[in-house]
């Protein structure tokens, strides 16, 4: 059965049993600050499981791509080493939110696996939770008895907490689970040892295909378990493993989800999969990572040095490193796999096809960048090994970490190069340096959350901020949080006018007021469908009513920038091209930032046209129309633009400028008419990734400040450059500057020519062993190197020691031709550096240093001559 049919039939099976099929959400998690990527099928439903959100449907079915590459669930380093781990995988999900429970869940699971998919009964094993008396959780006897209807008792296994008690994290919803495992071994192996012996033992052919979690409890910060008000079923069936079982393979990588990618690599590399262990690992890494990269970049997670972008870059470099080391693929190639993947998975995940061109260009650019990084790293590695003593050929751990941290050079590639050169690595030192960095990173990002203290169960989480900026309300719940050593409080109000950060717009600030006591709200965000207000204090009486007051001035400026962002996108579509789509944004009270797909820089003329179009719409004072709670499909029929990386519910909010100028799905705050924006000024345009441009702009008050600043600058220039035309005066000054710079360069060249001639006179005095030790006059440090290498190219053998004073600093250059002295340039440097308090380094042939004690140049050169004379005598 083809993978596409397996997925399609799964959805249909549960639709027939009353489940609503819902679309997957983006794997790049923009809604939950605690999680960079969706790493489990339940992530989109956390708000429902926590009781913070009403379920749109009591029964749900979906297929959700997940990415496990960071945090608690991180399979990255395991991928490729075995035949069943993946970074990106699809989770076939079945959900019951306060509806059916264990009886129907297990019954339908059996029907799905044995009737629809026809898996052999005798190869199926189920596990149930043994219970935890210390936590008051009994053995899951209900599940055990239900499974007894379908399986013999020796196929129903009692499992420990680590395998069969599922938890969202250290806090939150949790409960016992029942897993289904399938024995895919051949007949002889099954006869020799029952599958029960291999369940949960990491056997590659006795695999878990699904986990039915019965969510019954809420884990508190003190680890106590509280029963949830409603019981839920959270089911995850691993799509890749299910395909393995149904397609008769013994590896997920042998299914039709991956075989087209393997075929492409085999053709490109000339190696066949299944012939060599190291090459097989490399191929598995590549086919796995390219899927994760395609999904991530298509959803806006561009390779970078921060957060999600860092993880994406790390996966890309890991794939390239394996290809570089084991498949001899030394040129960019990953980007060429994107069309293959888009063809095979694009029917179900349309985004893969829609964004294929952008993803391909982004990966290609990153490949080129990493190959340059590899080149730099290899040079640095060569420099490190050149300095090692042959008696102790070990690379220090700190140096290996520097290669990794500074040059982006993978540790295992360093180890590979070291082995080839006959060196070892100080693994303990590397691990120590790595651990210290991890501790620093953890401390910087650490957030310790306390349990929610519930004040009242009446009301809660009601946002009225589109219509009101001040309301009378109460605290519903609060908790403490520790961030970087400081304590804050997170407060949930019954009704709130504070807009929570989302869709690129920052959260509101303001105050909460209890009579004479006021507490500043420093940020507002949404977490698991709760609107959370961050403060640095709590009121004396948390159960009393308060006034929630949004900072109106800040809100107005933010709304102005948000509305201008919509006008900017519409203007770009009109002037640059209708293909323009938003790829990210930031809206604050001070400015707006808009990222969009476009490959080349926007010309100044085009930017002016875009700005004029925006301001024409501002002058037209177009009314901004808001349509709330409109069904998603109806909004799409209206022509509303949906952002590629946003998660939308059954109903949405539409913001419309005029009748048809701009129609977007948007939850942010806006002005009532465009005239309130005042004026929009584009202040910058630049590229931030392959195929992605960024425009930054300001509006209203910020434009006033910008104009006044420009006027001050122009007035200052006019004072410094008096004349009938400031522009003409400045143009003449620039022309004069260029002319003078050319003359200076000519003089510098003549100076160096003269110095070189004087040094050649010294060198020619000893034609057998040309030697020169001298102080020279140079304009800058680089000139000393220039003189050294000019002479090196003229004399096959030479001993040259040069010193100079440059800007109250001494510089020293030493060149000893290869083979003419037992002690090379670096040895000489060590002897001479103390005279000028110099720091530097080099090799046996060339060394360079600089120091603050330029007064010691004469004594140093005298010592140098004495050392070289001593060399001659020896």
Secondary structure, DSSP 4 states (H G I P E B T S, - for coil): --HHHHHHHHHHHHHTTTPEE-PPPPSB-SS-TT-SB--STTGGGHHHHTTSS--S-SEEEEEEEEE-BSSSSB-GGGTTTSSS--SEEEEEEEEEESS--HHHHHHHHHIIIIIIS---GGGEEEEEE--BGGGTB---HHHHHHHTTTS-GGGEEEE-HHHHEEESSSSEEEEEEEEEEEE---HHHHHHS-GGGTTTTT-TTEEEEEEEEEEEEEE-TTS-EEEEEEEEEEEEEEHHHHHHHHTT-SSGGGSTTTHHHHHHHHHHHS--TTS-HHHHHHHHHHHHHHHHHHHHHHTT----SSHHHHHHHHHHHHHHHHHHHHS---S--GGGGHHHHHHHHTTT-HHHHHTHHHHHHHHHHHHHHHHHHHHHHHHHHHHHHHTS-GGG-EE-HHHHHHHHHTT---HHHHHHHHHHHT-EE-HHHHHHHHHHHHHHHHHHH-EEEPPPEE---SS--EE-TTT-SEEEE-EEEEEEEEETTEEEEEEEESEE-PPPBBTTBPPP-EEEEETTEEEEEEEEEEETTEEEEEES---S-TTS-EEEEE-HHHHHHHHHHHHHHHHHHHHHHHHT-TT--EEEEEE-SS-EEEEEE-SSPPPHHHHHHHHHHHHHHHHTTPBEEEEEEEEHHHHHHTTPBPPTT----SEEEEEEETTTTEEEE--S---SBGGGG--EEEEEEEEEETTEEEEEEEEHHHHHHHHHHHHHHHHHHHHHS-SS-HHHHHHHHHHHHHHHHHHHHHHHHHHHHHHHHHHHHHHTT-SSS-EEEEE---SSHHHHHHHHHHHHHH-SS-EEEEEEE-SS-EEEEEEE-TTS-SS-HHHHHHHHGGGGTEEEEE-SSEEEEEES-GGGHHHHHHHHHHHHHHHHH-
